[in-house]
């Protein structure tokens, strides 16, 4: 039986993208979001070509391209000396090599673009202020499939036997923004910069639409159970200072003195089933929340949503869900491995750090780009 109508739990990036992707295949949907309004939350996002290609297919990219920045390069820089270790070209190079742009923007900018497209689509209907508890919300019409796009703390996950469970990753993100006219000179106004140091790394890039820099420092750390973002305590600031031992004084000062630093524990999910074999499926962070060390969280949510719609439009529901999970799980597993490798490399100390710097210095930009082809050059499944 073909899918005619879907219920989507969650109006984040994965949920809204799923609604639009389903609509392109003639499938209507209702999206249920517990928030009474979609507030301006979150931080910066890197949208790599594998995701921007899908946004173009959905008619979203043209509007975003007027607001976001396409960085000239993704630069790896020593956190102590501020010396560039390596750089992957982006900008025009990304469009030529991977067939789609690499852009950076605020999460809210993407969310608003997706929301506007959903609001204008007659096959999509959004319900705000609907809390998901132990039972599903009432649908306006019978749903052939229920899609859990409700994030790392998914409630729908409870209805999928053997599903993943969230746990603290052991990593903390310290997030903040700086007005561009107040940013120090060592921050590149045209690139994504990752400063690498023992036990921590700092990712920085300009947000064109807000006239600011997005700044995220990631270190190992401890938290109280189920903690979420908050202002760091004096103890947590001390912990960050310890992790930055040996870093360039200008970076340390920037992090220590910023008045609006946000302490953001990073949660991920264990492995487990994404679907119940009947009509319920998890996508995005609900299925496989991962660490940001490969900068692919949002991209995987977008890929999930787009590819799920393709399978649902070509197979009976239970078969489509099984095929989707079988198709997506290896790519997610490989990205988790890449993220773990990046964490090891970014936070290296001593002889390992020296070896890392030597290897990176010997790799030409084309070689670094080729190492990313399997991520950025990915073409999402297109079923007839």
C-alpha positions in Angstrom: 0.0 0.0 0.0 1.5 3.4 -1.0 2.0 6.1 1.6 -0.4 8.9 1.4 0.0 10.7 4.7 2.7 11.0 7.4 2.8 12.2 11.0 6.1 13.9 11.8 7.0 14.4 15.5 9.3 17.5 15.8 9.7 20.6 13.7 13.5 20.9 13.7 15.7 20.6 10.7 15.0 16.9 10.1 11.2 17.2 10.6 10.7 20.2 8.3 13.0 18.7 5.7 11.1 15.4 5.8 7.8 17.2 5.3 9.1 19.1 2.2 10.7 15.9 0.8 7.5 13.9 1.2 5.5 16.7 -0.4 7.8 16.6 -3.5 6.6 13.0 -3.9 2.9 13.8 -3.4 2.8 12.7 0.3 1.0 15.0 2.7 2.1 15.4 6.3 1.3 16.8 9.7 4.2 18.1 11.8 3.7 18.1 15.6 6.0 20.4 17.7 5.8 20.7 21.5 7.1 24.3 21.5 4.4 27.0 21.3 6.6 28.9 18.8 9.8 28.2 17.0 12.2 30.5 18.9 15.6 31.7 17.7 17.7 29.1 19.4 20.9 27.2 18.6 24.2 28.4 17.1 26.0 28.3 13.8 25.8 25.5 11.3 28.2 24.3 8.6 26.2 23.0 5.6 28.4 20.9 3.4 27.7 20.1 -0.3 26.0 16.7 0.5 23.3 18.6 2.3 23.2 21.8 0.3 22.6 19.7 -2.8 19.4 18.5 -1.1 18.3 22.0 -0.1 18.7 23.0 -3.7 16.4 20.1 -4.8 13.8 21.3 -2.2 13.9 24.9 -3.4 15.5 26.2 -0.2 19.1 26.9 -1.3 18.6 30.0 -3.5 17.2 32.0 -0.6 19.9 30.8 1.8 22.7 31.7 -0.6 21.7 35.3 -0.3 22.2 35.2 3.5 25.0 32.8 4.3 28.7 32.9 3.7 30.5 30.4 1.4 33.9 30.3 3.1 37.1 30.4 1.0 38.6 27.5 3.0 38.3 25.3 6.0 41.6 26.0 7.8 43.4 23.9 10.5 45.5 26.1 12.7 47.8 25.5 15.7 46.1 26.7 18.9 49.5 27.6 20.4 51.4 29.3 17.6 48.4 30.3 15.3 50.3 28.8 12.4 48.2 27.3 9.7 48.7 23.6 9.5 46.5 22.8 6.5 43.5 24.1 4.5 40.8 22.5 2.4 39.6 24.9 -0.3 35.9 25.7 -0.3 34.1 28.5 -2.1 34.1 28.0 -5.9 36.3 24.9 -5.4 33.5 23.2 -3.5 31.0 23.9 -6.2 33.3 22.6 -8.9 34.5 19.5 -7.1 31.4 18.4 -5.2 28.7 20.0 -7.4 27.2 22.1 -4.6 28.2 24.9 -2.2 29.6 24.8 1.3 28.0 27.4 3.5 27.9 28.6 7.1 24.9 30.3 8.7 23.0 30.5 11.9 20.7 27.5 12.7 17.8 29.9 12.9 18.3 31.1 9.4 17.9 27.6 8.0 15.0 26.8 10.3 13.1 29.9 9.2 13.7 29.1 5.5 12.4 25.5 6.0 9.5 26.8 8.0 8.5 29.3 5.3 8.6 26.6 2.7 6.4 24.3 4.8 3.9 27.1 5.5 3.6 27.7 1.8 3.1 24.0 0.9 -0.5 22.8 0.8 0.6 19.3 1.6 2.2 20.3 4.9 0.5 21.2 8.1 2.3 22.3 11.2 0.8 22.0 14.7 2.6 23.9 17.5 2.3 23.5 21.3 1.5 19.7 21.0 3.4 17.8 23.7 4.4 14.2 22.9 4.1 12.0 26.0 3.3 8.3 26.2 0.8 8.4 23.4 0.8 10.0 19.9 -1.0 13.3 19.4 -4.4 13.2 17.6 -4.0 13.3 13.9 -6.4 15.1 11.5 -6.3 12.0 9.3 -4.9 8.5 9.6 -1.1 8.5 9.2 0.5 5.7 7.2 3.8 6.3 8.8 5.0 8.1 12.0 8.4 9.8 11.8 10.3 10.6 14.9 12.3 13.8 14.3 12.3 14.9 17.9 16.0 15.0 18.6 18.3 13.4 21.1 15.7 13.4 23.8 13.1 11.8 21.5 9.9 10.6 23.2 8.8 8.7 20.1 11.9 6.6 20.5 10.2 4.8 23.4 7.8 3.2 21.0 10.6 1.5 19.0 11.8 -1.7 20.6 15.6 -1.9 21.0 16.0 1.8 20.0 19.1 3.8 20.8 19.4 5.6 24.1 21.0 9.0 24.8 24.1 9.4 27.0 26.6 12.1 27.9 29.5 11.8 25.5 32.2 13.1 27.9 32.6 16.3 25.8 31.6 19.8 26.6 31.0 22.7 24.1 31.6 26.2 25.2 29.7 28.4 22.8 29.6 32.2 22.3 29.5 34.8 19.5 31.5 37.9 18.9 30.5 40.9 16.9 32.6 41.0 13.8 33.9 44.5 14.4 35.0 43.4 17.9 36.7 40.2 16.8 40.5 39.9 17.1 42.6 40.1 14.0 43.6 36.4 14.1 40.1 35.3 13.2 39.8 34.9 9.4 36.8 36.9 8.1 36.4 34.6 5.0 37.0 31.1 6.2 36.1 28.4 8.8 39.0 28.1 11.2 39.7 25.2 13.6 42.3 25.9 16.2 43.8 22.6 17.4 45.5 22.0 20.8 46.0 19.4 23.4 42.7 18.4 25.0 40.6 20.9 23.1 39.8 22.6 19.8 38.1 25.8 18.9 36.0 26.3 15.7 35.3 29.8 14.5 33.5 31.2 11.4 31.7 34.4 10.5 27.9 34.5 10.4 27.2 36.9 7.6 23.5 37.4 8.4 24.2 38.4 12.0 27.5 40.3 11.6 29.1 38.1 14.1 31.5 35.2 14.6 30.3 31.8 15.8 32.8 30.4 18.3 32.7 26.8 19.7 35.4 25.4 22.0 35.1 21.6 22.6 36.9 19.8 25.5 36.5 16.7 27.6 34.6 17.3 30.8 32.1 16.2 33.4 28.5 17.2 34.2 25.6 16.4 36.4 23.1 13.9 35.0 20.8 15.3 32.3 22.4 18.8 32.4 21.8 21.0 29.4 23.1 24.3 28.2 23.7 26.9 30.9 26.2 29.6 32.0 29.4 27.9 33.1 30.1 27.9 36.9 33.4 29.1 38.3 34.5 25.4 38.5 33.7 24.8 34.9 35.6 27.9 33.8 38.6 26.7 35.7 38.2 23.3 34.0 38.2 25.1 30.6 41.3 27.1 31.6 43.1 23.8 32.5 42.3 22.3 29.1 43.7 25.4 27.4 47.1 25.1 29.0 49.8 25.9 26.4 47.3 27.7 24.1 48.0 31.1 22.6 47.3 33.8 25.2 45.0 35.7 22.9 42.7 32.7 22.5 42.8 31.9 26.2 41.9 35.5 27.1 39.0 35.5 24.6 37.5 32.4 26.2 38.1 33.4 29.8 36.8 37.0 29.6 33.8 36.5 27.4 30.7 37.4 29.5 28.2 35.2 27.7 29.9 31.9 27.5 27.5 29.0 27.3 28.3 25.6 28.8 26.8 23.0 26.5 27.2 19.3 27.4 27.2 17.1 24.2 25.0 14.1 24.2 25.0 11.2 21.7 23.0 8.1 21.2 24.0 4.4 21.5 23.5 2.1 18.6 20.0 0.5 18.2 17.0 0.0 16.1 15.6 3.0 14.2 12.2 1.5 13.2 9.6 -0.8 14.7 9.1 -3.0 11.6 5.6 -1.6 11.1 5.1 2.2 10.7 7.4 4.1 13.1 10.8 5.4 12.1 13.4 7.6 13.8 15.6 10.1 11.8 18.3 12.7 12.6 19.4 13.0 16.2 16.5 10.8 17.4 18.1 7.9 15.6 21.8 8.7 15.7 22.9 11.9 17.6 26.6 12.1 17.1 29.5 14.4 18.1 30.3 17.5 16.0 33.8 16.4 15.2 33.0 15.9 11.5 30.5 18.8 11.4 27.8 16.5 9.9 24.9 16.5 12.4 22.6 18.8 10.4 23.7 17.3 7.1 22.8 13.8 8.3 19.4 15.0 9.4 18.8 16.5 5.9 20.1 13.3 4.2 17.9 11.1 6.4 14.7 13.1 5.6 15.3 13.2 1.9 16.2 9.6 1.5 13.3 8.4 3.7 10.9 10.1 1.5 12.4 8.3 -1.5 12.0 4.9 0.1 8.4 5.7 1.3 7.3 6.7 -2.2 8.5 3.4 -3.7 7.8 0.7 -1.2 5.1 -0.5 1.3 5.8 1.2 4.6 7.3 -1.7 6.6 9.6 -2.6 3.7 10.5 1.1 3.1 11.5 1.5 6.8 13.7 -1.6 6.8 15.4 -0.6 3.5 16.0 2.9 4.7 17.7 1.8 8.0 19.8 -0.8 6.1 20.8 1.9 3.6 21.6 4.7 6.1 23.2 2.8 9.0 26.6 2.1 7.4 27.1 5.8 6.4 26.2 6.9 9.9 28.6 4.4 11.4 31.4 5.5 9.1 30.8 9.1 10.0 31.0 8.3 13.7 34.3 6.6 13.1 35.5 9.7 11.2 34.4 11.9 14.1 36.3 9.8 16.6 39.4 10.0 14.5 39.1 13.8 14.2 38.7 14.1 18.0 41.9 12.1 18.5 43.7 14.2 15.9 42.4 17.6 16.9 43.2 17.0 20.6 46.6 15.3 20.2 49.4 16.0 22.6 53.2 15.5 22.6 54.8 13.4 19.9 51.4 12.6 18.3 50.7 16.3 17.9 54.1 16.8 16.3 53.5 13.9 13.9 50.0 15.2 13.1 51.4 18.6 12.2 54.1 17.2 10.0 51.6 15.0 8.1 49.1 17.8 7.6 51.9 20.1 6.4 52.9 17.6 3.7 49.4 17.1 2.3 48.5 19.3 -0.6 44.9 20.8 -0.7 43.8 18.5 -3.4 44.7 15.5 -1.3 42.9 16.8 1.7 39.8 17.5 -0.4 39.9 13.9 -1.9 39.8 12.6 1.7 36.4 14.3 2.0 34.9 13.1 -1.3 32.9 10.3 0.3 31.2 12.8 2.7 30.8 15.9 0.5 30.4 14.2 -2.8 27.6 11.9 -1.6 24.6 11.7 -3.9 21.4 10.9 -1.9 19.4 8.0 -3.3 17.0 8.9 -6.0 14.4 6.3 -6.6 12.0 6.6 -9.6 
